Structure formats: C-alpha cells, structure tokens
Amino acid sequence: MIFSNAPLIESEKERNLCTKFFAGYFFNEFTAGYAKRIVQFNRYIQEVSGRDDLALQSLNVSFDTHAYLCHERLRSKLSDVLISDPARQVFLFIETKYLSNWTYAADVAKGLERLDKVFDAEKKPHLADARQHYFLLTSRRKEEAADRPVRHYTPVSTTSFVPTAPVAAEAIAGDGAAPAAKDAFTSLLYWEDLAQMCDRSEVRQYMEARLKLCVSSSRNQHKAGYFLPGA
C-alpha cells in the first residue's frame, strides 16, 4: 500500500513523500476526485501568488527536473516538482521541503536566478509569452514551531526553522543610512493545505503522520516510531 500508516521501513527523503503524494494520488488522473483537486489547486495557486493567469488545464508533472533540459548551459537542478501546461505555456516550479530547513539564499534566490536565464525573452523568443512562477512547499507546523509569522518572513541566510528577531524598518546603520531591505518571499505552499484537498481519509491520515515528523524527528530517522518496527 502506498499510503499505509502501519509500522514499516520507509524513506524520509523529500523525494519519497513527493512521489507518493503527487504521483500516487494528488495529480494522478486515475484516482477519484482528480478534476476537483485541480480546481482547488488552481484556486490555491491564485491565492498564494496573487496571479490569475497560472490556471492549469491539461497538466504534466515532472520530478527532479534538471536545468539542462531548458537551458544548454545550466547543469543544476531546476525544480523538485515542475507542474506545466505546455499548451497554455504555464510553468509552476516548486522547491519542496519536508524535514529539512530552507534558506532564502539557497532555495529561493538561486532558483529565481536560474529561471531568469531559462525565460530570457531576448534569447528565447518562443517563451516570450510563457507564464511561470516559483514556489516553495514547506510545513506550516514547522513555521509555527519556529514562531515566525509566514507573511512577515524577511529573506535572510538563516534557516526558516530558527526564529530570528525582525529588524525594524527604521533601524539606522552605523553610518547613518538605513539598511537595504529585501522584498519578503510570500509564494509559500503548505503540505497541510494540500492534504486538506484530498478526499481520501487514508491520504490525509498518512500525511498527518508524516508531517508530525517535521517537528518531532529532527531529521533523525531512528527517532521516527514507524521506521524501526517493534523498536
């Protein structure tokens, strides 16, 4: 069974959760409620991004998509999950985080920089009308444990799971100049929100059990009760 909550040996890698959840159910056109989930997902994307031009109709899903497929000189990974509607030229790039923390510098800034190269209208005129957006998928309970308000997160090079004191906008630097402020990154998706869109209780229960580990396991697989049966 894909969504079993019985004691078992299971990988705690983000790739395992992504494959099971997205391919095994959420974006699987052979599972009941698929059309309804797409409608809900489109509504969710519009709410998070503030854009109404990213709706998906006939979508394709790819995991661990590398940049060389889109740009001849890029060799790094482009996206953990790429959701696209080629006919409408809509591309949603999702950096996924499960047990691991994320940083703006590594997981957002570098990803946006790669997309700027891929969608360079001057060098790639056939993509001039393409609509694309970059998201980061994480756990809401992890941010709640860190006591960091979601919409007030300021990009810094520290992990999102470590609470840091916000810097006041009117703070004055030593030379009398105000420090340069970066725009807050708000395109955050949450596993918990996606799980709520699932009709099947087995899927919701599976996700609930796995997401508890975002706070309790500290990325130590041997602290997870399900990992060592009978331990």
C-alpha positions in Angstrom: 0.0 0.0 0.0 1.3 3.5 -0.8 -0.5 5.3 2.0 -0.1 2.9 4.9 0.2 4.1 8.4 1.3 0.7 9.7 4.8 0.3 11.1 7.2 0.0 8.2 10.6 0.9 6.8 10.1 3.9 4.7 12.5 6.6 3.3 12.1 10.0 5.0 13.5 11.8 2.0 11.5 14.6 0.4 11.6 12.8 -2.9 9.7 9.8 -1.4 7.0 12.0 0.0 6.7 14.0 -3.2 6.4 10.9 -5.4 3.9 9.2 -3.2 1.7 12.2 -2.7 1.8 13.9 -6.1 2.2 10.9 -8.4 0.4 8.4 -6.2 -2.6 10.5 -5.6 -2.9 14.2 -5.9 -2.0 14.6 -9.6 -2.9 11.1 -10.6 -5.7 11.3 -13.2 -6.7 7.7 -12.5 -7.8 8.5 -8.9 -11.3 9.7 -7.9 -11.7 13.4 -7.4 -8.9 14.4 -9.7 -10.8 17.1 -11.5 -12.0 18.6 -8.2 -8.4 18.7 -6.9 -7.2 20.5 -9.9 -9.9 23.2 -9.4 -8.9 23.5 -5.8 -5.2 23.6 -6.6 -5.7 26.4 -9.2 -7.7 28.4 -6.7 -4.9 27.9 -4.1 -2.1 28.9 -6.6 -4.0 32.1 -7.4 -4.5 33.0 -3.8 -0.8 32.4 -2.9 0.7 34.0 -6.0 -1.8 36.8 -6.4 -2.0 36.0 -10.1 -5.0 34.8 -12.1 -3.0 33.7 -15.2 -1.5 30.5 -13.9 -4.5 28.2 -14.1 -3.7 24.6 -15.3 -6.0 22.6 -17.5 -4.0 19.7 -19.1 -1.1 19.5 -16.8 2.1 17.5 -16.8 4.2 16.7 -13.6 7.9 16.1 -13.5 10.2 15.4 -10.6 13.8 16.5 -10.1 13.8 18.4 -13.4 17.3 19.5 -14.3 18.1 22.8 -16.0 19.9 21.4 -19.0 16.5 20.3 -20.4 15.6 24.0 -20.6 18.9 25.8 -20.9 22.0 24.4 -22.6 24.5 26.0 -20.2 22.8 25.2 -16.9 23.6 21.9 -15.2 22.0 22.3 -11.7 18.5 21.1 -10.7 15.8 23.4 -11.9 12.9 22.2 -9.8 11.9 19.5 -7.4 8.4 19.4 -8.8 7.6 21.0 -12.2 3.9 21.3 -13.0 3.3 22.6 -16.5 0.5 23.1 -19.0 2.5 23.2 -22.3 -0.4 24.1 -24.5 -1.0 27.3 -22.4 2.7 27.8 -21.6 2.2 27.8 -17.9 5.0 26.6 -15.7 5.0 26.2 -11.9 8.3 25.5 -10.3 8.1 24.1 -6.8 11.1 23.7 -4.4 9.9 21.2 -1.8 11.0 20.9 1.8 9.9 18.2 4.2 12.1 17.5 7.2 14.9 19.8 6.0 15.0 23.5 6.6 15.2 26.1 3.8 17.0 29.3 3.3 16.2 32.2 1.0 19.7 32.3 -0.5 19.9 28.6 -1.4 16.3 27.7 -2.1 14.8 30.8 -3.4 17.4 33.3 -4.8 19.3 30.7 -6.7 16.1 29.2 -8.1 14.8 32.5 -9.3 18.2 33.3 -10.9 18.1 30.0 -12.9 14.5 30.8 -14.1 15.6 34.2 -15.2 18.1 32.5 -17.6 15.6 29.9 -18.8 12.9 32.5 -19.6 15.2 35.2 -21.1 12.9 36.6 -23.7 15.7 38.0 -25.8 17.5 34.7 -26.1 14.3 32.6 -26.1 11.7 34.5 -28.0 9.4 31.4 -28.2 9.0 31.7 -24.4 8.2 35.4 -24.5 4.5 34.7 -23.7 5.2 32.0 -21.1 3.8 32.4 -17.7 5.9 31.0 -14.8 6.1 31.2 -11.1 8.4 29.9 -8.4 7.0 28.4 -5.1 8.4 26.8 -2.0 6.5 24.0 -0.4 7.0 23.5 3.3 5.2 22.6 6.5 3.0 25.1 8.4 3.6 23.4 11.7 7.3 23.7 11.3 6.9 27.5 10.9 4.5 27.6 13.8 7.1 25.8 16.0 9.7 28.4 14.9 7.2 31.2 15.9 7.9 33.1 12.6 4.9 34.7 11.0 4.6 33.5 7.5 3.7 36.7 5.7 6.3 38.7 7.5 9.2 36.5 6.7 12.2 38.6 5.7 14.7 36.8 3.4 17.9 36.1 5.3 20.5 33.4 5.0 19.4 31.6 8.1 17.1 28.5 8.3 13.4 29.1 8.5 13.2 26.8 11.5 15.3 29.1 13.6 13.4 32.1 14.9 15.3 35.4 14.5 14.3 38.8 15.8 12.9 41.0 13.0 14.9 44.1 12.0 12.9 47.3 12.3 12.5 49.2 9.1 13.6 52.4 10.7 16.8 50.9 12.1 19.7 53.1 11.3 23.1 51.7 10.3 26.3 52.8 11.8 26.9 55.3 9.0 23.5 56.8 9.5 22.0 55.1 6.4 19.0 52.7 6.7 19.9 49.1 5.8 18.7 47.9 2.4 15.6 45.8 2.7 14.7 42.9 0.5 11.2 42.0 -0.6 9.6 39.4 1.5 9.1 36.0 -0.2 5.5 35.1 0.1 5.0 32.4 -2.5 4.8 29.6 0.1 2.8 26.5 -0.3 2.0 24.2 2.6 1.7 20.4 2.8 -1.1 20.8 5.3 -3.2 22.8 2.8 -2.7 20.3 0.0 -3.6 17.4 2.3 -6.9 19.1 3.1 -7.8 19.0 -0.6 -7.6 15.2 -0.5 -11.0 13.3 -0.4 -9.5 10.0 0.8 -9.0 9.7 4.5 -6.1 7.3 4.1 -4.1 10.0 2.3 -4.9 12.7 4.9 -4.0 10.3 7.7 -0.8 9.3 6.0 0.2 13.0 5.5 -0.7 13.9 9.1 1.5 11.1 10.4 4.4 12.1 8.2 4.1 15.8 8.9 4.3 15.3 12.6 7.9 14.3 12.0 8.7 17.8 10.7 9.0 18.8 14.4 9.5 15.6 16.3 12.1 13.7 14.3 14.8 16.4 13.9 15.7 14.6 10.7 16.9 11.5 12.7 15.2 8.6 11.1 15.7 6.4 14.1 13.6 8.7 16.2 10.6 8.0 14.0 8.4 5.4 15.5 7.4 3.9 12.2 10.9 3.4 10.9 12.0 0.6 13.2 9.1 -1.8 13.7 8.9 -3.1 17.2 11.6 -0.8 18.4 
